[in-house]
Amino acid sequence: MAAAILDHVTAEALVQRFAPTSLDLDGKVILVTGGTGSFGRRFVDRVLGQTRPRKLIVYSRDELKQHEMQIELQEKFDAAKLACMRFFLGDVRDRERLTLALRGVDVVIHAAALKQVPAAEYNPSECIHTNVLGAENVVWACLTNRVKQVVALSTDKACNPINLYGATKLASDKTFVAANNLSGDIGARFSVVRYGNVVGSRGSVAPLFQRLIAKGADELPITDPRMTRFWITLNQGVDFVLSSLSMMRGGEIFVPKIPSMKMTDLAAAMAPQAKIKIIGIRPGEKLHEMMISQDDARTTVDLGDRYAIEPAFVEYARTPHAATHPLVAETFAYSSDSNDEWLNGEGLLAMLNESHD
C-alpha cells in the first residue's frame, strides 16, 4: 500500500486543513441541536471566539448539561460575548417544541443523535426515534420557519451500514439531502457532513485507553488486530462543518480527507509497554470503516481537502461542484484500510494533544 505516514509536524499541519477562510455568521441566529455534546460545546466556543452572532442557541434535552455548559462559558467569555447565548430545553423527537425553537433562526447545525453502536443494537426503536424521526422533525421545523442553511452531522458508519446506528444515520442523510427538493420558494438548503472517529470525544476509544493507562493497566483491549479507523480531532470536525457551511450548495454530503490508523498502532502509541488483549468484535462493529462506497463514486467530486457526494435528484436551482472540480474514478472507494494517509504514533499523540485545546 502506498501511504503517506503523517509525523508530528504534518499532523499539526493537518489541524489547519479544514480551517474556514471566512465565517459569515455575524448578525445571524444560529441553533445547534445536541448542543451540550462534545461537538456542540466546541462549536459554541469557536463561534463565540471568532464571530458575533445575533443569537447562538443551544437546543438539547439535558438541563444539568446545559447548566454545566453555562458555567464553563462564563469562565471563558465575558458577559458581552455571552449576551447572544440562549439555552432551550427540548428533544428533536418533539416536532412542536422544535418548531417553536427555530423561529427566526438563520442557520441550523444538527448534531443531536444516539451514537453508541451496542446500545442501538439493543434499543433499536429508541435510536430510530431520535436519529430518523428526529431528522424528519428538524427538516419539517426548518422548512416551516424558512431557515436558510442546515448542516447535519453524519458518520462513516452511514456508508454501507451493517449496524442499526449506521442505518439510522443513512436514513437521516437521505432525509436531509431530499429536503432540498421540498424547499420550493423558501430557498432553504440542506447539506450533510460525514466524518470518522473523533479523537478524544466522549465514547471514543482513546479516552478509554487513557483511563485504563491512568489506572495502571498492563494491557489494553482490542476487538480485532486487523481493525482500522479514520481519525479526526474535535477542532478539525468543527472547522470542517464551518468551512462546509460556507461552500454548501444544498444536497451534497461532504467527506473530509483524513488519516487512518490501525487500532493496534493506536494502543502501542498510547502505552508502548502495555500488552494487547484481543476481545472480539462487538455486535454491529466493522473491521474497517468506509466513508464513500464505489457505488457513490459516480457522483463524487474531489474538492481538494474533501470530497462531495453530489445529490442524485435535483429539482431546485443548484450549480454542481462538478462544474469546476473533477469527479473521482468510477472504481474509487474511500475506506480506512485502503487510505493513502496513515498516522504514526507521533501524529496520533499530536492529534490527542490538540483535541484538549
C-alpha positions as CSV (number, residue, x, y, z in Angstrom):
1,M,0.0,0.0,0.0
2,A,1.4,3.4,-1.0
3,A,0.8,5.5,2.1
4,A,2.0,8.9,3.3
5,I,2.9,8.5,7.0
6,L,1.9,11.6,8.9
7,D,4.5,12.5,11.5
8,H,4.2,15.1,14.3
9,V,4.8,18.1,12.1
10,T,2.4,17.1,9.3
11,A,-0.2,16.1,11.8
12,E,-0.1,19.6,13.2
13,A,-0.4,20.9,9.6
14,L,-3.4,18.7,9.2
15,V,-5.1,20.5,12.1
16,Q,-5.4,23.6,9.8
17,R,-6.6,21.6,6.8
18,F,-10.3,22.5,7.1
19,A,-10.0,25.9,8.7
20,P,-12.5,28.2,7.0
21,T,-11.0,31.2,5.3
22,S,-14.0,33.3,6.4
23,L,-17.0,33.0,8.6
24,D,-20.2,34.8,7.5
25,L,-22.1,34.4,10.8
26,D,-22.0,37.9,12.2
27,G,-25.5,39.1,13.0
28,K,-27.1,35.7,12.3
29,V,-29.2,33.5,14.5
30,I,-27.6,30.0,14.9
31,L,-29.1,27.0,16.6
32,V,-27.2,23.7,17.3
33,T,-29.2,20.6,18.3
34,G,-27.5,18.4,20.8
35,G,-25.5,21.5,21.7
36,T,-24.3,20.2,25.0
37,G,-22.4,17.3,23.4
38,S,-18.7,17.2,22.6
39,F,-19.2,18.8,19.2
40,G,-21.7,21.3,20.3
41,R,-19.5,22.7,23.1
42,R,-16.5,23.1,20.9
43,F,-18.7,24.6,18.1
44,V,-20.1,27.2,20.5
45,D,-16.6,28.0,21.8
46,R,-15.4,28.6,18.2
47,V,-18.4,30.7,17.1
48,L,-18.2,32.9,20.2
49,G,-14.5,33.3,19.9
50,Q,-14.4,34.2,16.2
51,T,-17.8,35.7,15.2
52,R,-20.6,37.9,16.5
53,P,-23.9,36.1,16.1
54,R,-27.1,37.9,17.0
55,K,-28.2,34.7,18.8
56,L,-26.5,31.4,19.4
57,I,-29.0,28.8,20.6
58,V,-28.1,25.5,22.3
59,Y,-31.0,23.1,21.9
60,S,-30.8,19.9,24.0
61,R,-32.7,17.8,26.4
62,D,-30.4,17.6,29.5
63,E,-30.9,20.5,31.9
64,L,-27.8,19.6,34.0
65,K,-25.5,19.6,31.0
66,Q,-26.9,23.0,30.0
67,H,-26.2,24.3,33.4
68,E,-22.7,23.0,33.4
69,M,-22.1,24.4,30.0
70,Q,-23.3,27.8,31.0
71,I,-20.8,27.8,33.9
72,E,-18.0,26.7,31.6
73,L,-18.8,29.5,29.2
74,Q,-18.9,32.1,32.0
75,E,-15.3,31.1,32.9
76,K,-14.1,31.5,29.3
77,F,-16.0,34.6,28.0
78,D,-17.1,38.0,29.3
79,A,-20.8,39.0,29.7
80,A,-20.8,40.9,26.5
81,K,-19.8,37.9,24.5
82,L,-22.4,35.7,26.2
83,A,-25.2,38.1,25.7
84,C,-26.2,36.3,22.5
85,M,-26.4,32.9,24.2
86,R,-29.7,31.1,24.6
87,F,-30.4,27.6,26.1
88,F,-33.5,25.8,25.1
89,L,-34.6,22.6,26.6
90,G,-36.2,20.3,24.1
91,D,-35.9,17.0,22.2
92,V,-35.6,16.6,18.5
93,R,-38.3,14.0,18.9
94,D,-40.7,16.8,19.8
95,R,-41.7,18.5,16.5
96,E,-43.8,21.2,18.1
97,R,-41.1,22.3,20.5
98,L,-38.5,22.2,17.8
99,T,-40.7,24.3,15.5
100,L,-41.1,27.0,18.3
101,A,-37.3,26.9,19.0
102,L,-36.5,27.6,15.3
103,R,-38.5,30.8,14.9
104,G,-36.2,33.4,13.4
105,V,-33.2,31.1,13.1
106,D,-30.9,31.5,10.0
107,V,-28.6,28.6,10.4
108,V,-29.1,25.1,12.0
109,I,-26.3,22.6,12.9
110,H,-28.0,19.3,13.6
111,A,-25.7,17.4,16.0
112,A,-28.2,15.6,18.2
113,A,-28.1,11.8,17.8
114,L,-27.9,8.5,19.7
115,K,-24.5,7.2,18.7
116,Q,-23.4,4.2,20.7
117,V,-23.4,1.1,18.4
118,P,-24.1,-1.6,21.0
119,A,-26.8,0.5,22.7
120,A,-28.5,1.0,19.3
121,E,-28.4,-2.7,18.6
122,Y,-30.1,-3.4,22.0
123,N,-32.5,-0.5,21.8
124,P,-33.4,-0.1,18.1
125,S,-36.7,1.8,18.5
126,E,-35.0,4.5,20.6
127,C,-32.3,5.0,18.1
128,I,-34.8,5.2,15.2
129,H,-37.0,7.7,17.1
130,T,-34.1,10.1,17.7
131,N,-31.9,9.6,14.6
132,V,-34.6,9.1,11.9
133,L,-37.8,10.6,13.1
134,G,-35.8,13.4,14.8
135,A,-34.1,14.2,11.5
136,E,-37.5,14.4,9.8
137,N,-38.7,16.8,12.6
138,V,-35.7,19.0,12.1
139,V,-36.4,19.2,8.3
140,W,-40.1,20.0,9.0
141,A,-39.3,22.7,11.5
142,C,-36.6,24.3,9.3
143,L,-39.0,24.4,6.3
144,T,-41.8,25.8,8.5
145,N,-39.5,28.6,9.8
146,R,-37.8,29.3,6.4
147,V,-34.3,28.5,7.8
148,K,-31.8,29.3,5.1
149,Q,-28.9,26.9,5.8
150,V,-28.9,23.5,7.5
151,V,-25.9,21.2,8.1
152,A,-26.5,17.8,9.6
153,L,-23.7,15.7,11.1
154,S,-23.3,12.2,9.9
155,T,-20.8,9.3,10.5
156,D,-18.7,7.0,8.5
157,K,-21.0,4.2,9.7
158,A,-23.7,5.6,7.4
159,C,-21.8,4.3,4.4
160,N,-22.7,0.7,3.6
161,P,-24.1,0.2,7.2
162,I,-24.1,-3.1,8.9
163,N,-25.4,-1.8,12.3
164,L,-28.6,-0.1,13.3
165,Y,-26.8,3.2,14.2
166,G,-25.3,3.4,10.7
167,A,-28.6,2.5,9.1
168,T,-30.4,5.3,11.0
169,K,-27.8,7.8,10.0
170,L,-28.0,6.8,6.4
171,A,-31.8,7.4,6.6
172,S,-31.1,10.7,8.2
173,D,-28.6,11.7,5.5
174,K,-31.2,10.8,2.8
175,T,-33.8,12.8,4.6
176,F,-31.6,16.0,4.7
177,V,-30.5,15.6,1.1
178,A,-34.0,15.1,-0.2
179,A,-35.3,18.1,1.9
180,N,-33.8,20.5,-0.7
181,N,-36.5,19.3,-3.2
182,L,-39.2,20.3,-0.7
183,S,-37.9,23.9,0.0
184,G,-39.5,25.5,-3.1
185,D,-39.7,29.3,-2.8
186,I,-38.4,29.0,0.8
187,G,-34.9,28.7,-0.6
188,A,-33.7,26.5,2.4
189,R,-30.6,24.5,1.7
190,F,-29.7,21.3,3.5
191,S,-26.3,19.5,3.4
192,V,-24.6,16.7,5.3
193,V,-21.0,16.3,6.7
194,R,-19.7,12.8,7.2
195,Y,-16.5,12.1,9.0
196,G,-14.8,9.4,11.1
197,N,-13.9,8.8,14.7
198,V,-13.3,11.9,16.7
199,V,-10.0,11.7,18.8
200,G,-10.7,12.4,22.4
201,S,-14.5,12.7,22.1
202,R,-16.8,11.2,24.7
203,G,-17.3,7.5,24.0
204,S,-14.3,7.1,21.7
205,V,-11.6,4.5,22.3
206,A,-8.8,7.0,23.1
207,P,-10.3,8.3,26.4
208,L,-11.0,4.6,27.3
209,F,-7.3,3.8,26.8
210,Q,-6.3,6.9,28.8
211,R,-8.5,5.9,31.7
212,L,-7.0,2.4,31.7
213,I,-3.5,3.7,31.5
214,A,-4.1,6.1,34.4
215,K,-5.3,3.2,36.5
216,G,-2.0,1.3,35.8
217,A,-3.5,-1.3,33.4
218,D,-0.8,-3.5,31.8
219,E,-3.0,-4.5,28.9
220,L,-5.4,-2.7,26.5
221,P,-8.5,-4.3,24.9
222,I,-8.6,-4.5,21.1
223,T,-11.5,-6.1,19.3
224,D,-9.5,-7.4,16.3
225,P,-5.8,-6.8,15.4
226,R,-6.7,-6.1,11.8
227,M,-9.1,-3.2,12.6
228,T,-8.5,0.3,11.2
229,R,-10.3,3.6,11.6
230,F,-10.4,7.1,10.2
231,W,-9.4,9.8,12.7
232,I,-10.2,13.5,13.1
233,T,-9.9,15.9,16.0
234,L,-12.8,17.8,17.5
235,N,-11.4,21.1,16.4
236,Q,-11.0,19.7,12.8
237,G,-14.6,18.5,12.9
238,V,-15.8,21.9,13.9
239,D,-13.7,23.6,11.2
240,F,-14.9,21.1,8.7
241,V,-18.6,21.9,9.5
242,L,-17.9,25.7,9.4
243,S,-16.0,25.5,6.1
244,S,-18.6,23.2,4.5
245,L,-21.3,25.7,5.6
246,S,-19.5,28.4,3.6
247,M,-19.3,26.3,0.4
248,M,-22.5,24.3,0.5
249,R,-24.9,24.4,-2.4
250,G,-27.5,22.1,-1.0
251,G,-27.8,18.3,-1.2
252,E,-24.2,17.3,-1.1
253,I,-22.5,15.1,1.5
254,F,-19.1,16.5,2.4
255,V,-16.4,14.0,3.4
256,P,-13.0,15.2,4.7
257,K,-9.7,13.7,3.6
258,I,-8.4,12.4,7.0
259,P,-5.8,9.8,8.0
260,S,-6.3,6.2,9.1
261,M,-4.6,4.2,11.9
262,K,-4.6,0.6,12.9
263,M,-6.1,0.1,16.4
264,T,-3.0,-1.9,17.4
265,D,-0.8,1.1,16.5
266,L,-3.1,3.4,18.5
267,A,-2.6,1.2,21.6
268,A,1.1,1.0,21.0
269,A,1.4,4.8,20.7
270,M,-0.5,5.5,23.9
271,A,1.0,2.7,26.0
272,P,4.2,1.2,24.4
273,Q,4.7,-1.2,27.3
274,A,1.2,-2.5,27.5
275,K,0.1,-5.8,26.1
276,I,-2.8,-6.2,23.6
277,K,-5.8,-8.2,24.7
278,I,-8.0,-9.4,21.8
279,I,-11.6,-9.3,23.0
280,G,-13.5,-10.0,19.7
281,I,-15.6,-7.7,17.5
282,R,-18.7,-6.2,19.2
283,P,-22.2,-6.5,17.8
284,G,-22.6,-4.3,14.7
285,E,-18.9,-3.4,14.5
286,K,-16.8,-3.3,11.2
287,L,-13.2,-4.3,10.7
288,H,-12.7,-1.2,8.5
289,E,-14.8,1.9,8.1
290,M,-15.9,3.4,4.7
291,M,-17.0,6.9,4.0
292,I,-17.5,6.7,0.3
293,S,-18.5,3.5,-1.5
294,Q,-17.7,2.6,-5.1
295,D,-21.5,3.0,-5.8
296,D,-21.2,6.6,-4.7
297,A,-18.1,7.3,-6.8
298,R,-20.2,8.1,-9.9
299,T,-21.4,11.3,-8.2
300,T,-18.4,12.1,-6.0
301,V,-16.3,15.2,-6.7
302,D,-12.8,15.9,-5.4
303,L,-12.7,19.3,-3.8
304,G,-9.0,19.2,-2.8
305,D,-9.2,18.8,1.0
306,R,-12.5,17.0,0.9
307,Y,-14.9,15.1,-1.3
308,A,-18.5,15.9,-2.0
309,I,-21.1,13.3,-2.9
310,E,-23.5,15.2,-5.2
311,P,-27.3,14.6,-4.9
312,A,-28.8,12.1,-7.3
313,F,-32.1,14.1,-7.7
314,V,-32.0,17.9,-8.1
315,E,-35.3,19.7,-8.6
316,Y,-34.0,23.1,-7.3
317,A,-31.6,25.8,-8.5
318,R,-28.1,24.5,-7.9
319,T,-24.7,24.8,-9.5
320,P,-23.0,21.4,-9.2
321,H,-19.5,21.2,-7.8
322,A,-18.6,19.0,-10.8
323,A,-18.8,22.2,-12.9
324,T,-15.5,23.3,-11.5
325,H,-13.9,20.2,-9.9
326,P,-13.1,16.7,-11.2
327,L,-15.1,13.6,-10.5
328,V,-13.3,10.7,-8.8
329,A,-12.6,7.5,-10.8
330,E,-15.6,5.2,-11.1
331,T,-13.7,2.5,-9.2
332,F,-13.0,4.8,-6.3
333,A,-13.9,3.9,-2.7
334,Y,-12.8,5.7,0.5
335,S,-12.1,3.2,3.2
336,S,-9.9,3.3,6.3
337,D,-7.9,0.2,5.2
338,S,-7.0,1.5,1.7
339,N,-6.5,5.1,2.6
340,D,-3.3,6.8,1.3
341,E,-2.7,8.8,4.6
342,W,-1.8,7.0,7.8
343,L,-1.0,8.2,11.2
344,N,2.1,7.0,13.1
345,G,2.4,7.3,16.9
346,E,3.7,10.8,16.9
347,G,0.9,12.0,14.7
348,L,-1.7,10.4,16.8
349,L,-0.3,11.9,20.0
350,A,-0.2,15.3,18.4
351,M,-3.9,15.0,17.5
352,L,-4.7,13.8,21.0
353,N,-2.9,16.9,22.5
354,E,-4.7,19.1,20.0
355,S,-8.1,17.7,21.0
356,H,-7.7,19.1,24.5
357,D,-7.0,22.7,23.4
